[in-house]
């Protein structure tokens, strides 16, 4: 297993009945929305997706998009499943994220660049390199942000016209990491300390970046501040997990990667004796403060979603999905013919339905009681 995916689950299996608002509502694309879709003359009609579907996304017109790990993307309009690959203009078939702009264009973050789909064709966005904080680094309401490829240590910001390639200002922690693991001695070390696993926009418009090694970075449009807690990135056996998920809950508190703590974040930062600009915060007990028998709970989660009623749904790599309603914990194993399905992401659609992206099991959806494989 990839050492970044070392997961530890000390939580006993507590099974509780659960329901999620809107989970059983069938997806019906309104005729007036479908009528706005331009005719698509590219892509192949298929009956199912590939098994490795990492990303699920619903567009404003209720089209569902599924991003695979090496087999392109799929669009499902409720009737037809279309498959798109590099022969249709997609720049790479390994998909790491899907977004939509305010005019309905769909963007695919791939390991080989950013592809834009305007409803008819795919185009690859050209890149403008900019390390200037007063130019490339900005916060604008309609911007789209993308992760860079592994080992690039960069992120991208798209303002509708220009795709900026942005490097983080060097930090002491980053410099120390590079000094400890120089490329001359570790040529096959396939990640930069500034590699980003996840990008998150909070209620105040700040952008948060979860990195592979350096913890969490918050960008407020003017400055960068950092936060590092050992239990967020390092597993008990010494493996590295990295910051793979960030969520601000309905109470304004933050959850990062594991369930031990949630964080009360101050908008202000401070400078320590070493000159590092750090986030002010207060740690609060998370899920493991429950009076459960046995040892303290510990879940490292790959992805997290919060439903309208405030329930948290946490996706692990190989131990299924966990639901936390602020009082109890419920466990939902995900299996295919008795075999554990390795998970990647959880996504909530416009009707409140919960979907899972998986490494090897295709697409799963919550039916109100369990997650079952989605049939097209």
Secondary structure, DSSP 8 states (H G I E B T S, - for coil): --GGG---------------TTTT------HHHHHHS----SSEEESS--S-EEEEEE-TT--EEEEEBSS-EEEE-SS-EEEE-GGGT-S-SBEEEEEE-TTS-EEEEETTEEEEE-SS-EEE--EEE---TTTTS---TT-EEEE--TT--EEEEE-SS-EEEEE----HHHHHHHHHT-TTT-TT----TT-EEEEEE-TTS-EEEEESSS-EEEE-SS-EEEE--HHHHB-TTS-B-----EEE-TTS-EEESBSSEEEEEEEEEEE-TT--EEEEEEEEE-GGGS--SSS----B-SEEEE-TT--EEEE-SSS-EEEE-SS-EEEE--EETTEE--EEEEEE-TTS-EEEEESSS-EEEE-SSSEEE---
